[in-house]
Each structure stands twice: as structure tokens, then as C-alpha cells.
Amino acid sequence: MSRRERKNMIDYILMVKGGDKRNFIYMTDQDIEHIYETVYSRHETIE
């Protein structure tokens, strides 16, 4: 995953769920992708 993709995923997660960017510092790309996919699928289901 590129830095740009990672940043965009984190920004989306924070926009939808809120939180603090510092929580993502030590997460792996796989962790962030998993959270992103979960948040995205839930958000799409609501709309």
C-alpha cells in the first residue's frame, strides 16, 4: 500500500468514525485495510 492510500484510508475512517490519528501510528497496513473495509461496508449499508 502506498503512503497516499494509507493516508486516504485513515482520513476516511476518521471522517466516518471520528477518533485520533495517533491511534493508527503503529498499525500495520493490513490492520488499517481491515478497519477501512469494515467501516466502509457499514457506512454503505446505512446509506
LINWOVEN-V286762 format. One record per backbone hydrogen bond with DSSP energy under -1.0 kcal/mol. NH is the residue of the N-H (numbers start at 0). CO is the residue of the C=O. If there is no record, write none. Layout:
nh: {NH	NH}
co: {CO	CO}
//
This chain:
nh: {5	6	7	8	9	10	11	12	13	14	15	16	17	22	23	26	31	32	33	34	35	36	37	38	39	40	41	42	43	44	45	46}
co: {1	2	3	4	5	6	7	8	9	10	11	12	13	19	20	23	27	28	29	30	31	32	33	34	35	36	37	38	39	40	41	42}
//
